[in-house]
Amino acid sequence: MNTIHVLVDNCVSSEKSYAQAVDFLNNSEVVAFPTETVYGLGAVATDEEAVKKIFAAKERPSDNPLIVHIGSIEEVALYIEEVPEVAQQCMEAFWPGPLTIVMQAKPNILAESVTAGLGTVGLRMPNHPVALELLRELKKPLAAPSANRSGKPSPTKASHVAEDLDGIIPCILDGGSTGIGLESTVLDVTTDKPVILRPGGVTKEMLEAVIGRPVLQSMHTEHKQDTTPKAPGMKYTHYAPEAPVYLIEPNQKVIEAIKQLQAEGHRVALIAPQSFANSGAEYFFTYGKDGDTNAMSAGLYDALRACDKTDATIILATVTEAQGVGVAIMNRLEKAAGGKWYSNND
């Protein structure tokens, strides 16, 4: 398959570009497009044939549900049985934006593969001019997970999408680098107390300030193999480059760890703040300035993908404090590492 790369700027000025993408989508095809979080791989969410192409392109397990993207709050009523008050509060406060809300889906409207057989669905309204224009031109909902091969780091640039899916999907809308760099927060409002199933740019503290009561944080980062998760990213290994990733605290022991690993014959890639530029690792990719969690979230996947372009045999990634957006960063780092932390006994 020949993949068409279409450059669209954030000013949303290229009508022909959108028309081309809309034609693909209306013909049961998939299109990669930018959001403010990561690039998504979209298919019309009511078209079962199209949605199945997402799973095929990504090699994604069929029991991993998809988030549905819409262009306006008014569209929620088309797909949701009843909108709880807490959901309405969050939509008004955070949409468009990096918040997915899980609610009870109306039956027999969305493609069965979208919900993975569950009675719930996650909806979000992205805050990116290209995504919003595409949705408004299409006038249909888009099921859209991240536009990468399952298990690999999510794409924050069109070039990342091409690395994984060129020749596999028909069209990539190139809208430049994404802003936030981490997938949306997923909030489940189908329970007595709202629960964050996946942390993201909208933090627990931000949600509680709007809702006016406590929001739970799901402690179940992995689901049993015989169950279907309510949200993406809860059951399978994600965000991992080819070489094994080990997490490490950002202190002077990083340099000691690098020396020990090199003595054992490893070629080390280090992902860390700029202050570690002279650490002695064979490869260094920076999150940005020390303590800058916004830069860290924006640059994490790019750094993980950059490691795959080296011959590193092991990757060390320094961690951050699990507060605010740091919770989301740590969630992604722990999944990329499969829960592995460096120790001098490894």
N, C-alpha and C positions, 0 to 999 in steps of 0.2 A: 504494500500500500504506500502511495505517495502522500506524505504528510505536508499539508499546506501551512506555512508560517505566515500569519497575518499581523503586521505591526499596527497596533491601535494605541493612540496616546491617551493620557488621562483627561484630555479635554473633550473626549468623546466626539470626534469630528468626522469620523470616517464611516459614512452610511453604507458604502459598498462592502466594507469589511464586516459589518454586523449582518448585513443581508446574506452574505455568504455563510456565516456561522449559523444563522437562523435556518437557512435552507438545509444545512446538514442535520440540524436538530429535528426539524420537521420531517426529515426522511429517516428517522430512527437511527441516527448516527450520534457519536459522542464528540464533544468539543472541549478542549482545555481552555480555561480562562482564569484571569487573575481575580483574587479577592484581597481584602485588606489583611487576611491572615496568611494563607498559602494559595497556590494555584489549585483550582478544582477541575475535576474531570466530569463534565456535565452531560446528562441525558434527560430528556423529558420524563418527568417523574410519574406520569400516567401511562407511559408506553413501556410495557414489559419487555418487548423485543430490544428496545434501546437500552434499558437499564441493565439487561443481561450482558450487553457489550461492555459496560463499565467493569463488571466482575471479570470478564474474559481478558480485557486489556490489562487490568491491574494484577491478574491472577489472585483475586481476592476471594477469601472463603465466603460461601453463600449465606452463612449465618451471621454475617457482620452487617448490621443495618446501615442505611445511608441517610445522610442529612439532606433535607429538602430546602432549597433556596427559593425565596419568593421576592417579588419586587415592591410589595407594599404590605402594610399591616392589614389592610382590608381583605387581602386574599386569605388570611388565616381561617376565616369562617368557612371557606370552601373545602377545607381538608380536615378540620378539627370538630369533634362532636360538641364540645363545650369549652369555652376559654375561661379558665379559672381567673379569679381576680388577681392573684399573684402574678400570673402570666401577663395579664394586661398591664400591670404596673411595670414589669420588666421590659415589655415591648416599648412602652412609652418612654422609658428612661434610656434604653440601650440600643434600640433599633433606629436606623441601620447601625449594625456593629457586630462585634465578635461574640455574640451570645446565641446559642442554640437552645430552644426550649422544647422539652419532650412533653407531649400531651397525647390524649386519646384521639386516635385517628378515626375519621368517618370510614365506614366499611366500603369496600369495592370501588374506591376512587383512585387511590394511588396504586402503582404496580406492586404486586405481591413481593417482589424481590427487594423493594425499597425498605419495607418494614421487617424483612426476614421472618415473616410469620407472626410477628407481635401485633398487638392491638394499639401500639403507640408509634409515634413518629416524632422526630426532631425537626423543628422548623427554624430557619433563621433568615434574616434580611441583611445581606452583606453591605458593608460600607465602602464600596469601591465603585468609582464612576463607570468603569468598563463592565463590571458584573451587573450593576443596576441597569445600564443601558441595554445589555444583552437580554436581561429578563423582561424589560419593558417592551423591547422590539418583538420578542418571542411570544409574550402574553401567555406563558405557560410556566409551571413550576419546574425547577431543575434539581434532580437528584445529583449530588456532586460531592464525592469524597476527594481527598487530595489526589493530584494528577501524577502519581508515581507508581512504581511496582510495589505491591504490598510488602511491608516489612522494611522498606528502604526509607531514608530520610525524605521528608516531605519537600516539595519543590517551592522555592521562593522566587525563582526566576524562570522565564520561559526556556532558557537553556537547560535547566534542571529537568523540565518536562521532556525535552527532546532527548536527553541522555537515556531516559527510561522508556519513552513511548514513541519515538520517531519511527515511522514505518508501521506502527501498530494502530494509531488513531488518525483520522483524516485531517484534523485541523487544530492548530494551536493559536490562540489569540495572545499576542505578546503585548502586555501592558506594562512592561518594566518590572522592577523588583517590588515585592509586596512590602507592606509596612510593618505589621506586628510580627510576622514570622512564625507564630505558633497557632495551631488550630484553635477554633472557637471554644469558649467555655460551654459545657453542656449541662443544663439545669433541668432536672426532672421535677415537674410540678404535679405528677399523678399520685404522689404519696401525701400522707398527712402533713409532713414537713418537707419543704423543698430540699432537694439533694443535688449537690454538684457531682455529676458522674465523671466529668473530665475537666480539670482546671484549665484556664486560658486567660486571655487578656482582661476579661471582666472578672474581678476577684471576689472572693467570699465577702470581704469587707464592703465592697461596692454594692453587692447584692443586698446585704443586710441593711445598708443605709437606705435603700429604696423600699425594701419589703417591710422593714420595721420589726423584724423578728429573726431569730437565729436561722441560719442556713447550714444544713449538714454537709460535711465533706465526705464523700464515699471513701472508705478505706480499702475497698476491694479493687486493687489495681489489675487483678487478673480474675477471669471467670473460669469456672469449671468447664471442661471440654464438652460436656453434654448439655450445656445451657446456652441460650442465646442472649447476649448482652443487649441492654437498652440503647447503648451508644457506642460509636466506633472507638477503637483504642483501648477497650477494656479487657479483651480476651487474648489477643495475639501479640507476639513480639513486634515492635515497631521501631522505626527511625534508626535502624542499625546500618552502619557501613560494613564493608567486607571484613576488615581487620577487627579483632575483638576490642571492645571499649571497656576501660576501667575508670571508675570515678575516684577522685582524690581530692582531699581538702586543699584549699589554696594557701599553702604555707611553704616554708623553705624545704620541707621534706620532698617537695616535687622534684627539686634538682637531684636530691639523693636517689629518688626512685628512678629517674632517667639514667643516672650513672649505673645503677644496679642492673637495670634492664639491658643497657648497652653491653655491660660486662657479660650478660647471658646470651649475647648475640642478637638481640632485638634491634630493629630500626624503629625508633619511637616518633610518633606524631603527637604533639601536645596541643590541646585546645584550651586556652587560658586567657586571662586579661593581658593587656599590652605590657604590663610590668614584667612578664615572664619571657619577653622577646629574646633574652640572652641566656636561656635555660640550658642550652646545649643539646636540645632535641634535634633530630635530623630534620624534622618538619614542624613548623609552628604556625598555627592559625589562631587568630585572636578574636575574642568576644568583643573587644573594645576596652574602654577604661575600666579600672577596678570599681566594682560596685554598681556599674551602670546596667541594671537589669533590662532596661528597654533595648539597649544595644545588644545585650546577650541573647534576648529572645529573637531579635531580628536576624542575628548572625549565626545562630546555633546550627540550623540545618545546612546552611551554606558551608560552614566549617566541617561538618560531618561528611558532606559530599566531597569536599576538597580532599579529604583524607583518602578517598578511593582513587584519586589520581596520582597517588604516591605509591612507593613500594614499602610503606610502613607495615611492620608485622604486629604492632600493638599501638593502641591509642589511649593516651591519658587525657581525661577531661576534668578540669577543676569544677567544683560545685559552687553553689551560692546558697544563701540563707533561704529557707522555705517560708518566706513571708511575701504577701502581695503577689505579684506576677512571678516571683521566685518559686512559688508552689508549682506553677505550670512548667517552669523551666526544669525543676527537679523531677517532675513527673516524666518529662520527655527524656531527660538524661538517664534516669533509672531504667527506662524501657530500652533505650539505645544500648545500655550496658548489660541488659538482662539482669540487673540487680548486683552486678559485680563491682566490688571496691578493691582498689589496690592495697596490698599489704606486702611487706618484704618477705613473706612466706610463699607468695605466689610463684 
